[in-house]
């Protein structure tokens, strides 16, 4: 059987879904003893839909009650089939505003609550559980984590993963916010983290700190690659080649997204300038600059250190 009982009040169902390789599944969780809160409802085809519904409906036959579905963020591997599953189960979906805005109308129609940072979700049971809502932007703007301080358990969505990597793309990711959110998670001293991809993580604080260190190291490599280009600056393609020489080339398209997300941060901090070829670099970094990095398709955009 695919559902796994991690404890009498914690069940996990890994939904097979197209996601970022090498991950192949998105974990869905059921929290609580009597009241049951589902985290993620994902089904990419009818077979998966049936399996998910069987798992979720079993709680009802045990005399337990489904309270809602929390969706951690809007990425396709977290919302595939969400509207159908919610409607079939007859439970509402709870998301942050920034997630709601990014949902299709059919999924927006099943949203019944907007989550805010600090909200508490109380689940009845032999031992009642109080899950605190943390808004942790960075990977996605409306990313939600859930924290149960008594059991020291954290639902971490796509903040970290025990299989594959977490992509911070310039379209809806933000490296600065991501690091801040990781620092927040590291400060909670959790004993168990439940990620969307891969196995549950014991003592996750070390992993949060490792992710922060990894981002800082990556930023240093990128900054040094920009500096090495001198006053003529470097293009995105040149900087990818310089910063990811040790990474297989088939991963460079993903590396390019990460690089751009880091450039956005460096430009915003005033450490790197972006400019168009044959034009004077703009002296003041600003929002226009940041937007042009995020959308930088033009091969003429160059970057140099300030
Ligand atoms: Zn994601």
Boltz pocket constraint, residues with backbone or C-beta under 6 A from the ligand:
constraints:
  - pocket:
      binder: B
      contacts: [[A, 73], [A, 75], [A, 139], [A, 140], [A, 158]]
      max_distance: 6.0
